[in-house]
Amino acid sequence: MIFDAQVLRWFWPEAVATSAYLLNRLPSQTLNHRTPLQILTTQSNIPSVQMLPLRVFGCSVFVHIPKANRTKFDRCAEKCIFVGYATHQKGYRCYNLIIHRVYVTMDCDFLESESFFSSQLDVQRGKLVNHQVG
């Protein structure tokens, strides 16, 4: 996942946690096409696990900023990178590289066709090309 999304290597713990999240929610042939979470719920009493729609690791995500935290002239969303799923609450983990903050939220919009880091590289390349031409 890290190589495919061109994500920085220091996101490897997030990639491992996301892989575990996905593996626990995928049907397995050895479990008669049931998921590990389905088997676990039959063996012990665990809280109900709510399934989030799956997203592309490393894609761009826009996290909405509540009106109480912004003024009329501020942005209503921050561009972040999708780095996984929350473990103790329902939500997506989104990392803002500029302010180095992780958001756990459901109030976000995904741009799954765009890898966060490939778009950042394209912007940097564009600046380099424009700087060399000008």
N, C-alpha and C positions, 0 to 999 in steps of 0.2 A: 504494500500500500504506500509506503514511504517513497519508493522509487517511482512508482506509477504516477503519483500526484506531485512529484518533484518537491516534496516537503523537506524542510531542514531536518537533519539527523537528530537534533535534540528533542524532536517530537516523538521519538520512538516509544516512550512509555504510553503516550496517548494512542499510538497505533496498536500496541499490544493490548491495551484495555478495550479498544474498539474491536479488535479481532476476537477477543474472548466474548464480548457482547454479541457479536454476529454468530459465532459458532454455537453459543447457547440457544440461539433462536432459529437455527436452521435444522430441518428434519434430517435424521440420520437413518441410513438403511439398517444399521445394526440395532437400532431402537424401534424397528418396525415403522419407520417413517414418522416417528414422533420426535419432538425436540427434547433436548436435555432438560429444559425448564418444565416441560409437561411431565416428564418422569419424576423430577424432583418434587413437584407439587403433589404427586400421588404418594410419595414416601414420607413427606413431612409437612407440617403446617407452616407455610411461608406466606407472606403478604402477596396479594394479587400483583402480578407483574403486568404492567401496562406496556403494550408494544407501540413504539414510535415508528412512524414511516422511516424506512432506511434511506440514508443519504450517502453521497459520494465523499469519502474521506479526502480532506485537503481542498475541497471546493471553496469558492467564495460564498460568504453568507453575509447578509445585511441584518444586523441586530437592531431592532427598533428601540429608540430611546423614548421613555415615557414623557408625556407632556409636562409632568411635574419636574422633570430633570432638565428641561431645555426651555429656551425662550423662542419667541416667534422667528427670530433670525438664525437660530441654530439648526444644525442638521437634524433630521428626524431618524436617521439610522447611521450606524457605524459599520464600515466594511471590515469583516473579520475572516478568519480561516476556520472551517469546520474541523474540529479535532476529536469528535466522538460524542458519546452519550453519557449523561449523568448517572452516577451509581446509586445515590441515595434519594433522588427525587426525579420527577419526570421532566426531562428537558434535554436540549442539545448543548454540548460544550463548544463554545466559540471563542477563539483567542484573538485579541486585538494586538497586533505586533507593535503598534505605535505607543500605546500606553501600558503594554505588558499586563493585560488583564484578561482573565477568563470569565466569560458570561455563561451562566446556565439558564437557558430560556427556551420557551416555546414560541415566543413572539419574534420570529425572524423569517426572512425570505432567502431561499437558496438559489444560487446560480450554479447548478451542478455541471453545466457544460463548460465551465471555466475553472481551471485549477488556479488557486490563489497565487501560487508562486510563479507559474508560467505567465500570468497576466502582469505580475510585478516585473518580471524580467523583460517582457515586451515593452513596458513603459520605460524602463531604464535604457534599453537598447534604442528606443525612439529618441530619448534625450541625448544619448551619445551621438546618434546619427545627425540630429539637428544641430548639436554643438559643433560637430566636425564640419558640417556644410556651411554654417553661419560663421 
